[in-house]
Amino acid sequence: MRKIAVWHEFGGAIVDYLVPQLPDDEVAAYQNEEAFRIGLRDAEILIAGHFNLDAIKDAPWLRWLQWTNSGIDPLVARQELFAGLTVSNAAGIHAALMADYVMATISYFQWDIPRLQNNQRHRRWEPSYTQALQDRTLCVVGLGAVGSEIARRGTAARMKVVGVSRSRRAVAGEWRAIEELDDVLANADFLVVVLPRTAETLGLLNARRLALLPDRSVLINISRGGIVAEDPLVERLVTGKMRGAAVDVFDREPLPPDHALWSLPNVLLTPHISGNDANYARLVADLFLENYANYRRGEKMRTQVDVLGRHPS
């Protein structure tokens, strides 16, 4: 029998999904940090999102962490804790919903919803013309599970899709290497940034690169804070050098109330919700069960990652 500890806001629901599937294992969720740290001491497996990573120091039997987020930057920052541990993340479980978010925000700007709402409030009848999506170019920077699904959705809408990644990937549309990013930006109507936060991606969309975007462009940022430079982005939005932006991730979260992005009329601002699937507990449980089957066979898991950076993951 293995002990599986669960520390998550939906821990109870995750346990409810897992217990019938794992009758020979002990699966337990915890309601407070003290109980969690006590329960972790004899656990072999931990399913968790953000927690005080120092708790791992008091878990001598822990062998595997199933991280419930996609981004592993908090783990990489404390990589000394993970020597000898297997780690897997939740890459891919957010793909469908995050692609929904992107297509919704594309439609928001395509139809200029704020103007239509303003006209409705003022009972103003002002017919206008809109360019079809099939005449627009969608550039997706980052082609993991989420980026690939966004590219597929864009292709289904008959947009011209250009996917950018470090290594060559099969993509619904045209693939370009990250070294060609500058050329790609110059032709983007909609630019979606969906990259992990790493030393290589921090500041990737800096002032110089943002200046390459055409005035008609809309930036959609669902990656991590720090990848898109916020101050240059604000400057371009204020001066009309970009059409707009949908921003779901920020350098500081929660976003300070006095931040300029709150008040810009050409910004759709959301509080890091693009991956908040209402079925999150089931998705995490299903992924865990898939990875657990491999774990028991001693095989590499589909979402296994190398926190220590010894090889690409």
Buried (B, 14 or more C-beta within 10 A) or exposed (E): EBBBBBBBEBBEBBBBBBBEEBEEBBBBBBEEEEEBBEBBBEBBBBBBBEBEBEBBEEBEEBBBBBBBBBBBBBBBEEBEBBEEBBBBBBBBBBBBBBBBBBBEBBEBBBEBEBEEEEBEEEEEEEEEEEEEBEEBBBBBBBBBBBBBBBBBBBBEBEBBBBBBBBEEBEBBBBBBEBEEBEEBBEBBBBBBBBBBBBEEBBEBBBEEBBEBBBEEBBBBBBBBBBBBBBEBBBBBBEEEBBBBBBBBBBBEEEBEEEBBBEEBEBBBBBEBEBBEBEBBBBBBBBBBEBBBEBBEEEEEBEBBBBBBEEEEB
